[in-house]
């Protein structure tokens, strides 16, 4: 039995994974099959990034939601793979835009094969995702995923506009992560409800669960850039600063630091200067910006959990609750 009652003990992520282990294996096989191409470079890059670790969190959310509502069918498996393909495509494009050389503790695909190849294979994954979703023969599914991918692209552009802009507000920052990150979490859980023929109330609740979970997840990601080790995080510490991204820890520190402290962070954001990371970190720590970011993440995680009250009790519902708690407890 999976219990969601204890909010203090560490979350056993592996125990949650066991609940959808067989279905996850089927999704992995589907991903491998769909990555087969007579263009060798597509095979190499696609398998490199899809097989390069990762929690497979978005497909897991879809599968757990489907099991919480009844049974997993073939269309659920297809859409779980589609969601992972879309997520992987965004990673390939993100690393090019951000000029990242590390992903999940290994060289990013663009560092190995170059930017052009990474962008084009990302496009291939998007195309493959849409080709696969057509097999569900469900216009609501295709409509939701079309809107989701459009919103993700809008979020990417909004983030680009905010880069090197220290005047970015918390509201603008939250708008970016709602579109860029949270919406795919939301789509994953809502898709499960659509395919299961759920009521509007349940479908809306699961969409809200995924949205709040995704925001909590990204808030912690941005906090970890100033508290985790590079080994835990799987990327270089200070990457967000080097990219000039005004994430919530920096926004809060600017607002709550002294004028001199704010000036350090403002200049670092404008110039994308990783060399002053230690100075920025000292301000972030003194202003308790990480604590504030974690509190905001806790609030979002609780909203996600509250959205699940409409679901019947089951191990799968409990697992969804635990994933919301895991999102804010994790250190990687």
PESUL-V684760 format. One record per backbone hydrogen bond with DSSP energy under -1.0 kcal/mol. CO is the residue of the C=O (numbers start at 1). NH is the residue of the N-H. If there is no record, write none. Layout:
CO/NH
CO/NH
This chain:
11/13
12/16
13/17
14/18
16/19
17/20
18/21
20/24
21/25
22/26
23/27
24/28
25/29
26/30
27/31
28/32
29/33
30/34
31/35
33/36
39/43
40/44
41/45
42/46
43/47
44/48
45/49
46/50
47/51
51/53
56/60
57/61
58/62
59/63
60/64
61/65
62/66
63/67
64/68
65/69
73/77
74/78
75/79
76/80
77/81
78/82
79/83
80/84
81/85
82/86
83/87
84/88
85/89
86/90
87/91
88/92
89/93
90/94
91/95
92/96
93/97
94/98
95/100
103/106
106/103
108/112
109/113
110/114
114/118
115/119
116/120
117/121
118/122
119/123
120/124
121/125
122/126
123/127
124/128
125/129
126/130
127/131
128/132
129/133
130/134
132/135
133/136
134/137
138/142
139/143
140/144
141/145
142/146
143/147
144/148
145/149
146/150
147/151
148/152
149/153
150/154
151/155
152/156
153/157
154/158
155/159
156/160
157/161
158/162
159/163
162/165
165/168
169/173
170/174
171/175
172/176
173/177
174/178
175/179
176/180
177/181
177/182
178/183
182/186
183/187
184/188
185/189
186/190
187/191
188/192
189/193
190/194
191/195
192/196
193/198
194/197
199/203
200/204
201/205
202/206
203/207
204/208
205/209
206/210
207/211
208/212
209/213
210/214
211/215
212/216
213/217
214/218
215/219
216/220
217/221
218/222
219/223
220/224
223/226
224/227
224/228
229/233
230/234
234/105
236/239
238/242
239/243
240/245
241/244
244/164
245/247
247/251
248/252
249/253
250/254
251/255
252/256
253/257
258/262
259/263
260/264
261/265
262/266
263/267
264/268
265/269
266/270
267/271
268/272
268/273
274/277
276/280
277/281
278/282
279/283
280/284
281/285
282/286
283/287
284/289
285/288
288/292
289/293
290/294
291/295
292/296
293/297
294/298
295/299
296/300
297/301
298/302
299/303
300/304
301/305
302/306
303/307
305/308
306/309
308/311
314/318
315/319
316/320
317/321
318/322
319/323
320/324
321/325
322/326
323/327
325/329
326/330
